[in-house]
Amino acid sequence: MKLQVHGQASPTGTIRYRSPNSRLSQEELDRLRECIEEANRLLRTLGNPRDDENLTQLRLRFRSLCGALVKAEIDCGGADQNHITVEVVGMLETAGRDFIQLQAVGERKLVPFARLCSLQHDEHASRMRAAICEPLLDIDPCLRRDLVLCFGETVACRPELLNRFLGAPLFLQLLAFVGCPVTVRLDRDDLEDAFVRGTLVDAKEDRIRLEARKKEDEDDRLECVDIALADICFLTIHSEPMKPVAGKHDDHEEPHPEEPHDEEPH
């Protein structure tokens, strides 16, 4: 029985053997390297001067969590003693220049960075990274050619690519949801005035416009409501039309069939 010994021969003919660089197993060594990288990233973040206008590192950090189930704590204003925070749970779908987008059952939630208090995530939760965070792995060949030959024009015409490469602001992301029913949570102490429901009509750099029913109007007439982005805690984009308010009749409600009756003889 022959014993085979594997080694690397030097130019002089002497066989050299590689020694392990750690006493840890490969799995433990990979876990240790991830912890070291995470600590170095934290130190780099703490060492860099704070710049409220430059949120690139924060956006990239959130993008690395795409596909993970997260719980976001959101600042909704209030006095110091009665400070209001709201928790929302969903799958982190994307992150833009100044917002994150969460996906839940039948709805999406968009939260501005300025309103985020904390973001918790589960490292062991399953992630659909290939479908969500790496959308360019399997794309149309024509789109791939346009990205190579006409990168600027192609990215500028497609909001999802603009957000992917440069980070789109919140108002540009909202333009993709024009015509959808939305619920806006405002920075208000009174819960009766904290929610505005309607259809998204337009989005500008500093405000959005909704088409909503007028309050205390029995005819359910619609009005346009302008909301400043600075007053928004978060927005909920509904995939299905919202139910009408209790006690109100929908304008498109079908009439009830009349009772059949016998005609009088002439």
Disulfide bonds with the S-S distance in Angstrom:
none
